[in-house]
Amino acid sequence: MERLLRLEDGAARDPVVAGAKAAGLARALAAGLPVLPGWVLPVEHGMSALRAGLDRLERSGPAAARLAIVEPPPDPGLRRDLATLGRLVERGAIVRSSATVEDDPRWAGAFASYLEVVPGDLDTAVRGCWSSVFTRDVLARCAAIGVPPGELGIAVLIQPWVPFEGGGTARPDEDGTVRVSAVRGRPSALLAGRAAATTATVDADGRGEGEVELAGLGRTTLFAVAELVRRCRRAIGGGSIEWGVAGERVHLLQVGARAADRVPGPALLARQRPRDTLPEAAERLAALAVRYGGPVGDRVALPWALALPELATARAAAVTEPAGALGEVRALTAELTARAWGAPPDVAGREAAETLRSVLGPDPAAGLARLSGLRPVDPAAGSKVLALVEGIGRALADRGALAWPERVWRISLEELERAVQGIVPPDRAGPGRWDPFVFAVVVSRGRERRGRAAAPGIGVGPLRVLDRPAAIAGYGRRGVLAVGEPAPRIAPLLWRAGALVTAGGGLGAHLFEVARSLGVPAVTGVDLRGVPADTLVAVDGDVGTVHVLEPRARPERGPNERSLVGIAWGGRGGTG
């Protein structure tokens, strides 16, 4: 078998040759860990197929690229090698992609695996692994991460098929605790998000907590998995693992990269604020911040918006000259701010900025009181400012200067001026400075639902419900993403998600691994699919809670009017 490496071969430990998955198992095998025997088809043998797919991708799209790999007749030499291997795995094989990038958890679950492959289908499964480079999921992750698909290298790992009694994932915490997720039967159902998991922990002193019987697999299996995680960490520096158990023996199926140290976020500040003490003005400001609370909104909308209990505004203005429209926005903002604060424009602007900063501090009460006492301003002028800014965003998006119109609120005023001149601003998809405040408001005034913590941190934003696969293509704006199951194909959406909530699925799902790697907080076991879209939702991935703050009823309006607060609840962006 000239083209295949055994996992025992030294070259199989090199991720450039064997891909990260196979290389990790080869290193584990060399360290004496319980790894199934295996063979690797190195990266170099798939490069010609990937080049053919890439050429077809540029001319005809992803489906044609996959066909360019799977349709041609197999290489005779490779076919002979796989036929020889087939006699060694006559009871079936598992064939898995081993990409060179898979030491990065953002790629978890992206590439193809095939279970129970009969010997005569090994060649088909190998080409299926190669063609998975051109699936919609992988191409979307390439775009999000900034890796051209032509730079991906795919080796293929082939191992004997084992009918596992159960399996799952396990990962170590910094304090020595090991967290184990398990299902009976194939662990692939857990990893793909289709099965709920039994979870338990084993602390550094060997004490088990949680569902220690581990879905009927027994305490012995739980402690064996925890010990395997620790052995793996000591021997090769691994982090999370995938495992399977057969005949009371635990096998190591995959080694993940060691997780980065946790970076404390703003969750502590938000949770320290007392519940049920934030006034209604805080709820109104939170709604405005979700819709307009980016750098531009902080300058042109928030300084005066709370002076109006209601503000009817038309749709985005038709803007043909963004530079002139921006000048008008500046002038109107100065007038509105001066009127609201009862001071000259420059003084009023400073007072507004200082007050908004105080609201973001540990004690927002004084700042909220000042904002509640603003003088009335002209509703028509306020509506015009918002309509002009949204019109500028639409005009710049049409010219390619913004990815979508609503991004106009998330850049600075100076960047907006440069965008008007044709200079594309940097992309900002992450959380903004208003997130801790909005989180505290939603926790203080919303309803709590309890689930299980799946990825740490806090997140907040308008609810985005994906209740069918076709909706994925249209999702691109920051918010709280709610789905039924944590399927891997959803992973590309996490780059612009403020948080993730799933109704089902187990903690070991690949999607949660991607969420942890991106710093996207996640909770599972909470079904938000019946909650109206754009409702404000706060997610605490440290304790497993989800708070829902539905809008209060508003008076009826004409068919062409929406209130300022109504627009905020129906916001199409993040919290700035």
C-alpha positions as a printed NumPy array, in Angstrom:
array([[  0.   ,   0.   ,   0.   ],
       [  2.399,   2.627,  -1.319],
       [  0.062,   5.605,  -0.914],
       [ -1.139,   4.822,   2.625],
       [  0.63 ,   5.476,   5.924],
       [ -0.038,   3.482,   9.051],
       [ -0.785,   5.565,  12.143],
       [  2.381,   4.07 ,  13.683],
       [  4.535,   5.679,  10.957],
       [  6.434,   8.738,  12.079],
       [  5.236,  10.759,   9.08 ],
       [  1.629,  10.313,  10.239],
       [  2.384,  12.57 ,  13.229],
       [  2.943,  15.544,  10.919],
       [ -0.307,  17.523,  10.385],
       [  1.037,  18.892,   7.102],
       [  1.209,  15.314,   5.82 ],
       [ -1.677,  13.611,   7.627],
       [ -3.961,  16.481,   8.619],
       [ -4.574,  17.549,  12.204],
       [ -7.049,  14.807,  13.161],
       [ -4.89 ,  11.882,  12.04 ],
       [ -1.694,  13.49 ,  13.324],
       [ -3.224,  13.955,  16.779],
       [ -4.229,  10.305,  16.941],
       [ -0.829,   9.209,  15.657],
       [  0.881,  11.165,  18.445],
       [ -1.551,   9.705,  20.989],
       [ -0.874,   6.177,  19.724],
       [  2.868,   6.744,  20.016],
       [  2.293,   7.864,  23.622],
       [  0.555,   4.593,  24.445],
       [ -3.024,   5.878,  24.492],
       [ -5.885,   3.564,  23.389],
       [ -6.274,   4.456,  19.697],
       [ -7.815,   2.156,  17.111],
       [ -5.45 ,   1.011,  14.319],
       [ -5.613,   3.215,  11.265],
       [ -4.24 ,   4.204,   7.883],
       [ -3.826,   7.667,   6.406],
       [ -4.04 ,   8.776,   2.794],
       [ -1.776,  11.85 ,   2.944],
       [ -2.745,  15.348,   1.845],
       [ -0.637,  15.214,  -1.318],
       [ -2.785,  12.462,  -2.871],
       [ -5.894,  14.628,  -2.789],
       [ -4.381,  17.801,  -4.226],
       [ -5.106,  17.064,  -7.888],
       [ -8.755,  16.325,  -7.069],
       [ -9.031,  19.545,  -5.058],
       [ -7.497,  21.55 ,  -7.916],
       [-10.099,  20.111, -10.291],
       [-12.833,  21.043,  -7.843],
       [-11.45 ,  24.539,  -7.401],
       [-11.353,  25.122, -11.147],
       [-14.968,  23.995, -11.467],
       [-15.966,  26.09 ,  -8.441],
       [-14.792,  29.276, -10.127],
       [-16.623,  28.432, -13.359],
       [-19.801,  26.661, -12.255],
       [-20.27 ,  26.786,  -8.465],
       [-20.044,  24.412,  -5.455],
       [-22.224,  21.56 ,  -6.747],
       [-20.192,  21.315,  -9.94 ],
       [-16.977,  21.415,  -7.87 ],
       [-18.099,  18.391,  -5.852],
       [-19.042,  16.511,  -9.012],
       [-15.608,  17.244, -10.484],
       [-14.138,  15.206,  -7.626],
       [-16.571,  12.307,  -7.305],
       [-17.389,  11.618, -10.995],
       [-13.978,  10.856, -12.609],
       [-12.751,   7.226, -12.518],
       [-10.485,   6.515,  -9.527],
       [ -6.715,   6.485,  -9.8  ],
       [ -5.713,   2.842, -10.506],
       [ -2.873,   2.836,  -7.997],
       [ -5.023,   4.274,  -5.226],
       [ -7.763,   1.811,  -6.071],
       [ -5.334,  -1.104,  -5.674],
       [ -4.127,   0.207,  -2.305],
       [ -7.692,   0.644,  -1.048],
       [ -8.602,  -2.849,  -2.25 ],
       [ -5.697,  -4.239,  -0.228],
       [ -6.799,  -2.223,   2.79 ],
       [-10.364,  -3.466,   2.317],
       [ -9.225,  -6.997,   3.101],
       [ -7.934,  -5.738,   6.468],
       [-11.205,  -4.001,   7.362],
       [-13.558,  -6.577,   5.875],
       [-16.178,  -5.922,   8.58 ],
       [-16.383,  -2.281,   7.579],
       [-14.519,   0.963,   8.145],
       [-14.999,   4.507,   9.301],
       [-13.56 ,   6.988,   6.783],
       [-12.926,  10.525,   8.046],
       [-11.529,  13.723,   6.608],
       [ -8.384,  14.959,   8.327],
       [ -7.911,  18.588,   7.317],
       [ -4.726,  20.508,   7.992],
       [ -6.809,  23.289,   9.645],
       [ -8.685,  21.078,  12.113],
       [ -6.451,  21.974,  15.037],
       [ -8.553,  25.181,  15.029],
       [-11.913,  24.443,  16.749],
       [-13.687,  26.88 ,  14.411],
       [-13.63 ,  24.048,  11.851],
       [-15.273,  21.479,  14.169],
       [-17.744,  19.312,  12.29 ],
       [-17.072,  20.971,   8.933],
       [-15.636,  18.098,   6.891],
       [-17.156,  14.734,   5.944],
       [-17.047,  11.419,   7.781],
       [-18.547,   8.107,   6.639],
       [-19.564,   5.279,   8.967],
       [-19.79 ,   1.552,   8.312],
       [-18.155,   1.792,   4.877],
       [-17.947,  -1.607,   3.158],
       [-14.578,  -2.434,   1.555],
       [-15.836,  -1.938,  -1.999],
       [-16.902,   1.659,  -1.222],
       [-13.654,   2.921,   0.307],
       [-12.727,   4.828,  -2.854],
       [-16.128,   6.524,  -2.97 ],
       [-15.824,   7.552,   0.69 ],
       [-12.32 ,   8.949,   0.129],
       [-13.523,  11.135,  -2.711],
       [-16.502,  12.176,  -0.588],
       [-14.062,  13.475,   2.041],
       [-12.195,  15.479,  -0.586],
       [-15.39 ,  16.898,  -2.066],
       [-16.576,  18.133,   1.352],
       [-14.222,  21.09 ,   0.87 ],
       [-16.843,  22.484,  -1.499],
       [-19.935,  22.147,   0.705],
       [-21.813,  25.314,   1.591],
       [-20.763,  24.98 ,   5.244],
       [-17.027,  24.757,   4.522],
       [-17.084,  27.539,   1.924],
       [-18.953,  29.808,   4.347],
       [-16.397,  29.106,   7.074],
       [-13.597,  29.831,   4.601],
       [-15.124,  33.236,   3.926],
       [-15.65 ,  33.987,   7.623],
       [-12.158,  32.91 ,   8.71 ],
       [-10.389,  34.314,   5.657],
       [ -8.931,  31.064,   4.325],
       [ -9.242,  30.51 ,   0.553],
       [-10.566,  26.997,  -0.17 ],
       [ -7.538,  26.383,  -2.37 ],
       [ -5.343,  26.518,   0.751],
       [ -7.139,  23.657,   2.505],
       [ -5.325,  20.329,   2.627],
       [ -7.363,  17.157,   3.168],
       [ -5.88 ,  13.844,   4.235],
       [ -8.174,  10.856,   4.834],
       [ -8.121,   8.662,   7.94 ],
       [ -9.422,   5.064,   7.638],
       [ -9.998,   2.875,  10.708],
       [-11.897,  -0.355,  11.405],
       [-15.583,   0.142,  12.147],
       [-16.45 ,  -0.649,  15.779],
       [-20.098,  -0.927,  16.958],
       [-19.659,   1.242,  20.037],
       [-22.037,   0.776,  22.951],
       [-21.803,   4.527,  23.545],
       [-19.517,   7.505,  23.357],
       [-19.276,  11.258,  23.35 ],
       [-16.943,  14.094,  24.203],
       [-14.951,  15.23 ,  27.216],
       [-12.995,  18.371,  27.989],
       [-10.822,  19.534,  30.887],
       [-11.253,  22.741,  32.877],
       [ -8.293,  24.697,  34.195],
       [ -9.051,  23.539,  37.765],
       [ -8.612,  19.886,  36.772],
       [-12.304,  19.061,  36.46 ],
       [-13.244,  16.959,  33.437],
       [-16.675,  17.485,  31.831],
       [-18.056,  14.407,  30.073],
       [-20.993,  14.193,  27.659],
       [-22.276,  10.803,  26.531],
       [-24.952,   9.035,  24.503],
       [-25.724,   5.374,  24.051],
       [-24.973,   4.034,  20.596],
       [-23.1  ,   6.01 ,  17.978],
       [-21.371,   9.136,  19.336],
       [-21.797,  10.723,  15.884],
       [-25.44 ,  11.522,  16.748],
       [-24.252,  13.696,  19.643],
       [-21.546,  15.428,  17.633],
       [-23.995,  16.282,  14.847],
       [-26.433,  17.806,  17.32 ],
       [-29.154,  15.189,  16.806],
       [-29.07 ,  13.617,  20.272],
       [-29.363,  14.947,  23.802],
       [-26.444,  14.014,  26.017],
       [-26.051,  12.733,  29.534],
       [-23.493,  14.914,  31.331],
       [-21.301,  14.432,  34.368],
       [-18.084,  15.807,  35.818],
       [-15.102,  14.345,  37.613],
       [-13.162,  16.824,  39.742],
       [ -9.424,  16.875,  40.356],
       [ -9.875,  14.72 ,  43.48 ],
       [-11.754,  12.041,  41.556],
       [-15.275,  12.86 ,  42.761],
       [-18.046,  12.389,  40.224],
       [-21.073,  14.692,  40.007],
       [-24.123,  14.855,  37.787],
       [-25.458,  11.896,  35.839],
       [-22.6  ,   9.655,  36.903],
       [-24.145,   6.477,  35.48 ],
       [-23.543,   8.122,  32.089],
       [-26.598,   6.994,  30.118],
       [-26.286,   3.48 ,  31.468],
       [-22.636,   3.15 ,  30.425],
       [-21.685,   3.1  ,  34.1  ],
       [-19.472,   4.941,  36.56 ],
       [-16.483,   2.914,  35.441],
       [-16.783,   4.417,  31.974],
       [-17.103,   7.944,  33.395],
       [-13.9  ,   7.662,  35.424],
       [-12.076,   5.925,  32.57 ],
       [-12.952,   8.79 ,  30.211],
       [-11.808,  11.385,  32.758],
       [ -8.504,   9.556,  33.198],
       [ -8.091,   9.351,  29.421],
       [ -8.505,  13.129,  29.14 ],
       [ -5.831,  13.683,  31.779],
       [ -3.43 ,  11.164,  30.215],
       [ -3.925,  12.798,  26.84 ],
       [ -3.221,  16.228,  28.28 ],
       [ -0.061,  15.053,  30.01 ],
       [  1.248,  13.097,  27.033],
       [  0.558,  15.343,  24.053],
       [ -0.975,  18.532,  25.478],
       [ -4.433,  17.766,  24.134],
       [ -7.617,  19.469,  25.229],
       [-11.058,  18.087,  24.449],
       [-11.444,  14.528,  23.154],
       [-14.005,  12.377,  21.386],
       [-14.333,   8.85 ,  22.731],
       [-16.212,   5.583,  22.3  ],
       [-16.668,   2.55 ,  24.53 ],
       [-16.911,  -1.061,  23.379],
       [-16.601,  -4.11 ,  25.608],
       [-15.78 ,  -1.963,  28.671],
       [-12.791,  -0.471,  26.855],
       [-12.689,   3.261,  26.154],
       [-11.127,   4.237,  22.823],
       [ -9.758,   7.662,  21.888],
       [-11.409,   8.764,  18.643],
       [-10.157,  12.334,  18.287],
       [ -7.921,  14.806,  20.097],
       [ -8.806,  18.496,  20.091],
       [ -6.49 ,  21.435,  20.503],
       [ -5.96 ,  22.621,  24.046],
       [ -8.446,  25.37 ,  24.812],
       [ -7.184,  28.902,  25.314],
       [ -7.343,  30.369,  28.799],
       [-10.693,  31.953,  29.566],
       [-10.706,  35.739,  29.232],
       [-13.144,  37.334,  31.712],
       [-15.837,  39.305,  29.909],
       [-18.419,  41.866,  30.974],
       [-20.77 ,  39.288,  32.501],
       [-19.691,  39.966,  36.102],
       [-20.465,  43.688,  35.854],
       [-23.868,  43.007,  34.342],
       [-24.838,  40.406,  36.941],
       [-23.741,  42.574,  39.856],
       [-26.496,  45.096,  39.153],
       [-29.5  ,  44.395,  41.414],
       [-32.518,  42.827,  39.784],
       [-35.855,  44.676,  39.632],
       [-34.295,  48.07 ,  40.324],
       [-33.795,  49.433,  36.827],
       [-36.531,  51.919,  35.843],
       [-38.645,  51.981,  32.696],
       [-36.288,  54.543,  31.193],
       [-33.61 ,  51.842,  31.205],
       [-35.851,  49.573,  29.143],
       [-36.493,  52.35 ,  26.626],
       [-32.796,  53.199,  26.393],
       [-31.888,  49.521,  25.975],
       [-34.331,  49.252,  23.069],
       [-32.801,  52.32 ,  21.448],
       [-29.262,  51.052,  22.058],
       [-30.019,  47.758,  20.33 ],
       [-31.167,  49.601,  17.226],
       [-29.013,  52.739,  17.222],
       [-26.304,  52.151,  19.836],
       [-23.275,  51.933,  17.574],
       [-20.69 ,  54.724,  17.304],
       [-22.814,  56.741,  14.849],
       [-25.967,  56.309,  16.921],
       [-24.143,  57.392,  20.069],
       [-23.448,  60.712,  18.325],
       [-26.582,  61.418,  16.291],
       [-29.508,  59.548,  17.935],
       [-29.072,  58.647,  21.609],
       [-28.276,  62.202,  22.827],
       [-31.89 ,  63.329,  22.156],
       [-34.02 ,  60.22 ,  21.476],
       [-35.302,  59.778,  25.048],
       [-36.754,  63.297,  24.879],
       [-39.558,  61.774,  22.811],
       [-41.929,  59.194,  24.298],
       [-43.008,  58.324,  20.758],
       [-41.475,  59.219,  17.43 ],
       [-43.113,  58.306,  14.147],
       [-40.608,  57.924,  11.357],
       [-40.898,  57.083,   7.696],
       [-38.802,  54.455,   5.983],
       [-35.2  ,  55.148,   4.999],
       [-34.949,  58.361,   3.011],
       [-34.001,  58.192,  -0.649],
       [-30.431,  59.485,  -0.61 ],
       [-28.593,  60.187,  -3.845],
       [-25.866,  62.415,  -2.374],
       [-24.635,  60.855,   0.885],
       [-22.219,  63.716,   1.588],
       [-24.998,  66.304,   1.541],
       [-27.292,  64.069,   3.585],
       [-24.564,  63.584,   6.205],
       [-24.141,  67.352,   6.498],
       [-27.871,  67.691,   7.107],
       [-27.723,  64.955,   9.761],
       [-24.989,  66.845,  11.597],
       [-26.938,  70.093,  11.562],
       [-30.21 ,  68.53 ,  12.716],
       [-28.438,  66.536,  15.444],
       [-26.871,  69.729,  16.836],
       [-30.293,  71.412,  16.948],
       [-32.047,  68.438,  18.552],
       [-29.33 ,  67.904,  21.176],
       [-29.2  ,  71.609,  22.065],
       [-32.981,  71.699,  22.492],
       [-33.109,  68.502,  24.568],
       [-30.372,  69.596,  26.959],
       [-31.169,  73.337,  27.02 ],
       [-27.616,  74.348,  26.184],
       [-25.518,  75.467,  23.192],
       [-24.753,  72.58 ,  20.813],
       [-21.152,  72.022,  21.9  ],
       [-22.044,  72.086,  25.612],
       [-25.106,  69.901,  25.077],
       [-23.054,  67.375,  23.109],
       [-20.513,  67.065,  25.924],
       [-23.225,  66.709,  28.571],
       [-24.968,  64.02 ,  26.531],
       [-21.749,  62.051,  26.013],
       [-20.856,  62.232,  29.729],
       [-24.356,  61.135,  30.744],
       [-24.393,  58.183,  28.376],
       [-20.984,  57.121,  29.724],
       [-22.335,  57.278,  33.285],
       [-25.237,  55.008,  32.326],
       [-22.677,  52.427,  31.235],
       [-20.956,  52.566,  34.626],
       [-21.693,  50.535,  37.776],
       [-24.474,  52.907,  38.922],
       [-26.649,  54.054,  36.011],
       [-29.426,  55.609,  38.115],
       [-28.244,  59.241,  37.996],
       [-27.625,  59.16 ,  34.263],
       [-31.013,  57.567,  33.585],
       [-32.679,  60.251,  35.684],
       [-31.016,  62.98 ,  33.617],
       [-32.048,  61.319,  30.359],
       [-35.628,  61.   ,  31.63 ],
       [-35.738,  64.774,  32.228],
       [-34.757,  65.917,  28.736],
       [-36.776,  68.73 ,  27.173],
       [-39.179,  67.878,  24.332],
       [-37.798,  68.107,  20.799],
       [-39.355,  68.227,  17.341],
       [-40.529,  64.693,  16.394],
       [-40.383,  65.474,  12.684],
       [-36.736,  66.538,  12.949],
       [-35.889,  63.391,  14.897],
       [-37.606,  61.206,  12.329],
       [-35.707,  62.936,   9.585],
       [-32.322,  62.3  ,  11.204],
       [-33.008,  58.579,  11.498],
       [-34.446,  58.35 ,   7.988],
       [-31.427,  60.17 ,   6.534],
       [-28.894,  57.973,   8.317],
       [-30.665,  54.82 ,   7.164],
       [-30.858,  56.268,   3.661],
       [-27.113,  56.944,   3.717],
       [-26.555,  53.346,   4.808],
       [-28.653,  52.035,   1.947],
       [-26.873,  54.249,  -0.581],
       [-23.434,  53.162,   0.647],
       [-24.465,  49.497,   0.611],
       [-25.617,  49.886,  -2.984],
       [-22.164,  51.268,  -3.826],
       [-20.381,  48.416,  -2.033],
       [-18.969,  50.621,   0.744],
       [-21.01 ,  48.756,   3.415],
       [-21.836,  45.046,   3.639],
       [-25.461,  45.89 ,   4.407],
       [-27.318,  49.16 ,   5.154],
       [-27.698,  48.7  ,   8.919],
       [-23.929,  48.657,   9.376],
       [-24.082,  52.431,   9.111],
       [-24.88 ,  52.522,  12.851],
       [-21.87 ,  50.377,  13.794],
       [-19.083,  52.521,  12.362],
       [-17.779,  55.814,  13.718],
       [-18.879,  59.17 ,  12.337],
       [-15.373,  59.702,  10.981],
       [-15.454,  56.311,   9.247],
       [-18.855,  57.212,   7.817],
       [-17.378,  60.389,   6.331],
       [-14.609,  58.349,   4.72 ],
       [-17.116,  55.757,   3.48 ],
       [-19.002,  58.568,   1.741],
       [-15.706,  59.258,  -0.068],
       [-15.433,  55.589,  -1.098],
       [-13.157,  54.236,   1.655],
       [-14.622,  50.966,   2.984],
       [-14.648,  50.916,   6.828],
       [-13.385,  47.942,   8.857],
       [-15.889,  45.238,   9.714],
       [-17.1  ,  45.059,  13.317],
       [-19.289,  42.045,  13.992],
       [-18.55 ,  41.563,  17.693],
       [-20.149,  42.933,  20.852],
       [-20.25 ,  46.647,  21.552],
       [-20.059,  48.851,  24.605],
       [-23.837,  48.811,  25.218],
       [-24.054,  45.015,  25.561],
       [-23.502,  44.818,  29.377],
       [-26.116,  47.544,  29.98 ],
       [-28.694,  45.965,  27.679],
       [-27.97 ,  42.565,  29.231],
       [-28.62 ,  43.969,  32.715],
       [-31.891,  45.564,  31.599],
       [-33.2  ,  42.371,  30.008],
       [-32.214,  40.316,  33.065],
       [-33.794,  42.892,  35.385],
       [-37.078,  43.296,  33.53 ],
       [-37.464,  40.123,  31.475],
       [-38.653,  36.56 ,  32.12 ],
       [-36.136,  33.864,  32.952],
       [-35.94 ,  30.477,  31.255],
       [-33.455,  27.905,  32.473],
       [-31.42 ,  25.539,  30.329],
       [-27.872,  24.197,  30.396],
       [-24.73 ,  26.229,  29.891],
       [-23.038,  25.192,  26.631],
       [-20.483,  27.976,  25.978],
       [-19.368,  30.657,  28.456],
       [-20.015,  34.398,  28.431],
       [-23.001,  36.699,  28.05 ],
       [-24.766,  37.86 ,  24.92 ],
       [-27.778,  39.99 ,  24.15 ],
       [-29.683,  41.182,  21.116],
       [-32.835,  40.82 ,  19.051],
       [-34.005,  37.253,  18.544],
       [-33.264,  35.567,  15.2  ],
       [-35.165,  32.282,  14.836],
       [-34.046,  29.715,  12.287],
       [-36.912,  27.267,  11.973],
       [-36.022,  25.876,   8.547],
       [-32.728,  25.29 ,   6.665],
       [-33.651,  27.725,   3.883],
       [-33.654,  30.577,   6.388],
       [-29.906,  30.158,   6.922],
       [-29.041,  31.784,   3.599],
       [-30.807,  35.01 ,   4.572],
       [-29.309,  35.324,   8.048],
       [-26.428,  37.733,   8.336],
       [-27.071,  40.361,  11.012],
       [-26.003,  40.234,  14.627],
       [-28.535,  38.942,  17.141],
       [-29.367,  35.996,  19.386],
       [-29.6  ,  32.926,  17.169],
       [-32.268,  30.366,  18.168],
       [-32.424,  26.925,  16.557],
       [-33.953,  23.526,  17.249],
       [-30.785,  21.406,  17.154],
       [-27.086,  22.391,  17.137],
       [-26.403,  21.176,  13.593],
       [-22.866,  21.791,  12.222],
       [-24.203,  23.555,   9.095],
       [-25.27 ,  26.471,  11.304],
       [-21.645,  27.184,  12.3  ],
       [-20.978,  29.934,   9.695],
       [-23.749,  32.024,  11.251],
       [-21.945,  32.186,  14.601],
       [-19.436,  34.708,  13.272],
       [-22.215,  37.328,  13.437],
       [-24.221,  35.958,  16.368],
       [-24.405,  37.645,  19.757],
       [-25.384,  34.343,  21.389],
       [-26.773,  30.892,  20.572],
       [-29.82 ,  29.159,  22.094],
       [-30.882,  25.644,  21.095],
       [-34.028,  23.748,  22.026],
       [-32.295,  20.359,  21.947],
       [-28.988,  18.663,  21.341],
       [-26.194,  17.628,  23.669],
       [-23.353,  19.621,  25.179],
       [-20.846,  17.637,  23.122],
       [-22.155,  18.879,  19.773],
       [-19.54 ,  20.265,  17.388],
       [-21.524,  23.507,  17.087],
       [-20.93 ,  24.319,  20.744],
       [-17.21 ,  23.72 ,  20.25 ],
       [-17.262,  26.306,  17.454],
       [-19.223,  28.698,  19.712],
       [-16.64 ,  28.345,  22.5  ],
       [-13.8  ,  28.984,  20.072],
       [-15.471,  32.19 ,  18.836],
       [-16.476,  33.468,  22.262],
       [-20.185,  33.144,  21.452],
       [-22.152,  32.307,  24.63 ],
       [-24.569,  29.402,  24.258],
       [-27.365,  27.723,  26.208],
       [-29.146,  24.492,  25.283],
       [-32.508,  23.18 ,  26.44 ],
       [-34.494,  26.399,  25.907],
       [-36.981,  26.539,  23.023],
       [-37.461,  30.09 ,  21.715],
       [-39.093,  29.141,  18.44 ],
       [-42.495,  30.456,  19.589],
       [-41.134,  33.819,  20.739],
       [-41.685,  36.696,  18.271],
       [-38.661,  37.567,  16.146],
       [-36.732,  40.68 ,  17.259],
       [-37.725,  40.249,  20.913],
       [-34.811,  41.252,  23.149],
       [-33.076,  38.184,  24.601],
       [-30.185,  37.937,  27.087],
       [-28.164,  34.719,  27.235],
       [-25.879,  33.75 ,  30.122],
       [-23.68 ,  30.899,  28.969],
       [-21.986,  30.649,  32.36 ],
       [-25.081,  29.652,  34.338],
       [-27.433,  28.443,  31.585],
       [-30.161,  31.101,  31.751],
       [-32.059,  32.916,  29.008],
       [-34.088,  36.06 ,  29.743],
       [-36.783,  37.24 ,  27.333],
       [-38.024,  40.852,  27.372],
       [-41.041,  41.204,  25.133],
       [-42.14 ,  44.726,  24.118],
       [-44.984,  46.403,  25.918],
       [-48.143,  47.093,  23.926],
       [-48.074,  50.354,  21.978],
       [-50.929,  52.485,  20.657],
       [-52.165,  51.738,  17.154],
       [-50.523,  53.768,  14.4  ],
       [-51.148,  54.488,  10.8  ],
       [-49.995,  51.953,   8.195],
       [-46.958,  54.051,   7.221],
       [-45.73 ,  54.87 ,  10.726],
       [-43.584,  53.084,  13.258],
       [-42.6  ,  54.336,  16.705],
       [-38.992,  54.957,  17.624],
       [-39.2  ,  52.281,  20.331],
       [-40.987,  49.968,  17.935],
       [-38.138,  50.334,  15.473],
       [-35.708,  49.55 ,  18.278],
       [-37.492,  46.308,  19.142],
       [-37.588,  45.438,  15.475],
       [-33.928,  46.315,  15.119],
       [-31.822,  44.675,  12.452],
       [-28.409,  45.001,  14.052],
       [-26.579,  44.335,  17.262],
       [-26.127,  46.477,  20.307],
       [-23.263,  48.407,  18.812]])
